[in-house]
Amino acid sequence: MTIKNSQRLTDNQEQYLKNLMIKLEEGSIPKQTVKETLSALNKLGREHIANPLKVIATLQTNISAKLLEEHFIANLKAGTSKREVILSLYLTGS
């Protein structure tokens, strides 16, 4: 799929592709998922692989958008979360 062909994609689909490329470069997509997706893309055949809509549909079917999200811990900024302090007192009967 080329940039020229991607003109038919929606903004959401383009963002999905950008996120997918980043996650693939980071190596954060499970190897088995990548393997299954590659197999599904190979099954499309030459005539359908040139169709960006079929390619994006295959990618979205095999790679969940949840895998492309940042981990919630990575989004927390230091000091922005509330802290809970538990105070306890031990009394003795003297």
C-alpha positions as CSV (number, residue, x, y, z in Angstrom):
1,M,0.0,0.0,0.0
2,T,1.4,3.3,-1.0
3,I,0.8,6.9,0.1
4,K,-0.9,7.5,-3.3
5,N,-3.4,4.7,-2.7
6,S,-4.0,5.8,0.9
7,Q,-6.0,8.8,-0.3
8,R,-9.1,6.7,-0.1
9,L,-8.6,5.9,3.6
10,T,-10.4,7.8,6.4
11,D,-8.5,9.7,9.0
12,N,-9.1,7.0,11.5
13,Q,-7.7,4.4,9.2
14,E,-4.6,6.5,8.5
15,Q,-4.1,7.0,12.3
16,Y,-4.5,3.2,12.8
17,L,-1.8,2.6,10.2
18,K,0.6,5.1,11.8
19,N,0.0,3.6,15.2
20,L,0.5,0.1,13.8
21,M,3.8,1.1,12.1
22,I,5.1,2.6,15.4
23,K,4.1,-0.5,17.4
24,L,5.7,-2.8,14.8
25,E,8.9,-0.8,15.0
26,E,8.9,-0.9,18.8
27,G,8.3,-4.7,18.6
28,S,5.2,-4.4,20.9
29,I,2.9,-6.5,18.7
30,P,2.9,-10.2,19.7
31,K,4.9,-12.3,17.2
32,Q,2.0,-14.8,16.7
33,T,-0.3,-11.9,15.9
34,V,2.1,-10.6,13.3
35,K,2.5,-14.0,11.8
36,E,-1.3,-14.6,11.5
37,T,-1.7,-11.2,10.0
38,L,1.0,-11.8,7.4
39,S,-0.6,-15.1,6.5
40,A,-4.0,-13.3,6.1
41,L,-2.4,-10.7,3.9
42,N,-0.8,-13.4,1.7
43,K,-4.2,-15.0,1.3
44,L,-5.5,-11.8,-0.3
45,G,-3.7,-12.5,-3.5
46,R,-2.1,-10.0,-5.9
47,E,-5.3,-8.4,-7.2
48,H,-6.6,-7.6,-3.7
49,I,-3.4,-6.6,-2.1
50,A,-3.3,-3.5,-4.2
51,N,-6.7,-2.4,-2.8
52,P,-5.9,-0.4,0.4
53,L,-9.4,-0.9,1.8
54,K,-9.0,-4.7,1.7
55,V,-5.6,-4.4,3.3
56,I,-6.7,-2.1,6.1
57,A,-9.8,-4.3,6.7
58,T,-7.5,-7.4,7.0
59,L,-5.1,-5.5,9.3
60,Q,-7.9,-4.3,11.5
61,T,-9.5,-7.8,11.7
62,N,-6.2,-9.4,12.8
63,I,-4.7,-6.7,14.9
64,S,-6.9,-5.2,17.6
65,A,-6.8,-1.5,18.1
66,K,-6.3,-2.3,21.8
67,L,-2.8,-3.6,21.0
68,L,-2.0,-0.2,19.5
69,E,-3.0,1.8,22.6
70,E,-0.5,3.1,25.1
71,H,-0.3,1.2,28.3
72,F,-2.2,3.1,30.9
73,I,0.8,3.3,33.2
74,A,2.8,5.0,30.4
75,N,0.2,7.7,30.3
76,L,0.4,8.6,34.0
77,K,2.7,11.5,34.7
78,A,4.7,11.6,37.8
79,G,2.9,13.3,40.6
80,T,-0.4,13.7,38.9
81,S,-2.1,10.7,40.5
82,K,-3.7,11.1,44.0
83,R,-1.8,9.5,46.8
84,E,-3.5,7.8,49.7
85,V,-1.8,7.9,53.0
86,I,-3.0,5.6,55.8
87,L,-2.3,6.8,59.2
88,S,-2.5,4.4,62.1
89,L,-2.1,4.7,65.8
90,Y,-1.3,2.0,68.2
91,L,-2.5,2.7,71.8
92,T,-1.3,0.8,74.8
93,G,-3.2,0.5,78.0
94,S,-0.7,1.8,80.5
